[in-house]
């Protein structure tokens, strides 16, 4: 059961975030390219296609979901923030994207070919995180895949950020969020009967997109450098963010 005080603080933080800052920040070139890269990863790792239904947990203003929509049959995005859902619906209408539905909730009915959670798990309290894999397994169709992306507890960028730009770290973090341990998170999903693995997503490209959101070509170079650096185990262990890919048998 989620702690109501944690939910209250998270909702207050995100209502403020989605009152204008997030809309401006997420529309900038480096952040947009980051979201495009995320969509490519989701398509590659989940195998979803034109006949697939996708559930997005903690969809926010729907920027990733709207980029993914042309490649799938339907997306349902859920979020606790009314401001986020209003923005997501408005953007879907403006872009005339008809196969997405955004709901002010924490759950959705039916089963899905994929469930995704982009920078969502690390906002959950420990008990809610421990219970989520069971809920995800019940929402996945046979052969369906869960995909998540979250900050790693071992990330070098986090240690440097807290040392050099603590004010910026606080700006981008809600009061209760924290970094997660990749292997411990993977075991939660394995314990729910899913075939799960954890993979390093990046080393420095995502933090650089946050620091310099308008520097699109800089993000492109950083992503290419990441792909080269992540060949080494030490770099992967100190990566900024990690993915969980968990498949229902």
C-alpha positions in Angstrom: 0.0 0.0 0.0 1.4 3.4 -1.0 2.2 5.9 1.7 -0.4 8.7 1.4 2.1 11.3 2.6 4.5 10.3 -0.1 1.8 10.4 -2.7 0.8 13.8 -1.5 4.3 15.2 -1.8 4.9 13.6 -5.2 1.6 15.0 -6.5 2.4 18.5 -5.2 5.9 18.4 -6.8 4.6 17.2 -10.2 1.7 19.6 -10.3 4.2 22.4 -9.9 6.6 20.8 -12.4 3.8 20.5 -15.0 2.6 24.1 -14.5 4.9 25.3 -17.3 8.5 24.3 -16.7 8.3 20.7 -17.9 6.5 21.7 -21.1 9.2 24.2 -22.0 12.1 21.9 -21.0 10.8 18.8 -22.7 10.3 20.6 -26.0 13.9 21.6 -26.3 16.1 19.9 -28.9 18.4 17.7 -26.7 15.5 16.5 -24.6 13.5 15.8 -27.7 16.3 13.7 -29.2 16.6 11.8 -25.9 12.9 10.9 -26.0 13.3 9.8 -29.6 16.2 7.5 -28.5 14.0 6.1 -25.7 11.3 5.3 -28.2 13.7 3.5 -30.5 14.9 1.4 -27.5 11.4 0.6 -26.4 10.5 -0.6 -29.9 13.7 -2.7 -30.1 13.6 -4.3 -26.7 9.8 -4.9 -26.4 9.1 -5.9 -30.0 5.8 -3.9 -30.1 4.3 -3.1 -33.5 1.3 -2.0 -35.3 -1.0 -4.5 -33.6 0.2 -3.8 -30.0 -1.5 -2.2 -27.0 0.9 -0.4 -24.7 0.3 0.8 -21.1 2.5 3.7 -19.8 2.8 4.1 -16.1 3.6 7.7 -14.9 3.2 9.1 -18.4 3.6 12.7 -17.3 2.7 15.1 -20.2 2.9 12.2 -22.7 5.9 13.4 -24.7 7.3 9.9 -25.0 3.9 8.3 -25.6 3.1 10.7 -28.5 6.3 9.9 -30.2 5.7 6.1 -29.8 2.0 6.3 -31.0 2.6 6.1 -34.7 4.3 2.7 -34.3 1.6 0.9 -32.2 -2.1 0.2 -32.3 -3.0 1.9 -28.9 -1.4 3.6 -26.0 -3.0 4.2 -22.6 -1.0 6.6 -20.4 -1.8 6.9 -16.7 -0.6 9.5 -14.2 -1.6 10.9 -10.8 -1.1 14.5 -11.9 -4.2 16.3 -13.3 -1.9 19.0 -14.8 0.1 16.4 -16.7 -3.0 14.6 -18.0 -4.5 17.9 -19.2 -1.3 18.8 -21.1 -1.0 15.3 -22.6 -4.6 15.3 -23.8 -4.2 18.8 -25.3 -1.0 17.8 -27.1 -2.6 14.7 -28.5 -5.6 16.7 -29.8 -3.3 19.4 -31.3 -1.2 16.8 -33.1 -4.4 14.9 -34.1 -3.1 11.6 -32.6 -6.1 9.4 -32.1 -4.7 6.1 -30.8 -3.6 7.5 -27.4 -5.7 7.8 -24.2 -4.5 9.6 -21.1 -6.2 8.9 -17.7 -5.8 10.5 -14.3 -5.2 7.2 -12.5 -2.6 4.7 -11.3 -3.9 1.7 -13.1 -5.8 0.6 -16.3 -8.1 -2.2 -17.2 -7.3 -5.1 -19.6 -4.0 -6.6 -20.7 -1.3 -5.1 -22.8 1.5 -6.3 -25.1 3.9 -3.9 -23.3 4.0 -1.9 -20.1 6.5 0.9 -19.9 7.6 3.1 -17.0 9.9 5.9 -17.9 11.6 7.5 -14.9 8.8 6.2 -12.7 9.9 3.4 -10.5 12.3 5.6 -8.5 9.4 7.7 -7.4 7.7 4.8 -5.7 8.0 4.1 -2.0 9.8 0.7 -1.2 6.5 -1.1 -0.5 4.8 0.2 -3.6 7.9 -0.7 -5.7 8.0 -4.2 -4.2 4.3 -4.7 -5.2 4.5 -3.3 -8.7 6.0 -6.3 -10.5 3.0 -8.5 -9.5 0.7 -5.8 -10.8 2.7 -5.5 -14.0 2.6 -9.3 -14.6 -1.2 -9.3 -14.3 -1.4 -6.6 -17.0 0.9 -8.2 -19.5 -0.5 -10.5 -22.2 1.3 -13.8 -22.7 4.7 -13.0 -24.3 4.3 -9.3 -23.3 7.2 -7.2 -22.1 7.8 -4.6 -19.4 10.3 -1.8 -19.9 11.5 0.7 -17.4 14.2 3.4 -17.2 15.5 4.8 -13.9 18.6 6.3 -12.3 21.2 3.9 -10.9 22.4 4.1 -7.4 26.0 3.6 -8.7 26.0 6.4 -11.2 29.0 8.6 -11.4 27.0 11.5 -12.8 24.9 11.5 -9.6 27.9 11.8 -7.4 29.4 14.5 -9.5 26.1 16.4 -9.7 25.6 16.4 -5.9 29.2 17.7 -5.5 29.3 20.3 -8.3 25.7 21.4 -9.0 23.5 20.4 -6.0 21.0 23.1 -6.7 20.3 21.6 -10.1 20.0 18.1 -8.7 17.3 19.4 -6.3 15.5 21.2 -9.1 15.1 18.0 -11.1 14.3 15.7 -8.1 11.1 15.3 -6.1 11.4 15.1 -2.3 11.0 11.3 -2.1 12.6 10.0 -5.2 15.9 8.1 -5.0 18.3 6.2 -7.1 17.7 2.5 -7.5 20.0 -0.5 -7.3 19.7 -2.2 -10.7 20.2 -5.9 -9.7 17.8 -5.6 -6.7 15.2 -4.0 -9.0 15.6 -6.8 -11.5 15.1 -9.4 -8.8 11.8 -7.9 -7.9 10.5 -8.6 -11.4 12.1 -12.1 -11.5 10.3 -12.8 -8.2 7.0 -12.0 -9.9 7.6 -14.8 -12.4 8.9 -12.6 -15.2 12.1 -13.2 -17.2 13.9 -10.1 -16.3 17.3 -8.5 -17.0 18.9 -5.1 -16.2 20.9 -3.2 -18.7 22.8 0.1 -18.6 21.1 2.8 -20.7 23.7 5.5 -20.7 26.8 7.0 -19.0 26.6 10.7 -19.6 24.2 11.6 -22.4 21.0 11.9 -20.4 22.5 14.1 -17.7 24.0 16.3 -20.4 20.5 16.6 -22.0 19.2 17.9 -18.6 22.1 20.3 -18.2 22.0 21.6 -21.8 18.5 21.0 -23.1 18.9 23.2 -26.1 22.2 21.6 -27.3 20.8 19.0 -29.7 24.0 18.2 -31.6 25.8 18.0 -28.3 23.4 15.3 -27.1 24.0 13.4 -30.4 27.7 13.4 -29.8 27.3 12.3 -26.2 25.0 9.4 -27.2 27.6 8.2 -29.7 30.3 8.4 -27.0 28.1 6.5 -24.6 27.6 3.7 -27.1 31.4 3.4 -27.4 32.1 3.7 -23.6 29.5 1.2 -22.6 31.5 -1.6 -24.1 33.6 -1.6 -20.9 32.2 -3.2 -17.7 33.4 -0.6 -15.3 31.6 2.1 -17.3 28.4 0.1 -17.4 28.6 -0.3 -13.6 28.9 3.5 -13.2 26.2 4.3 -15.8 23.6 7.0 -15.1 20.4 5.1 -15.9 19.5 1.5 -16.2 16.7 -0.4 -18.0 14.7 -3.3 -16.8 13.4 -5.6 -19.5 11.0 -8.2 -18.2 9.0 -10.6 -20.3 6.0 -12.7 -19.4 6.4 -16.3 -20.4 
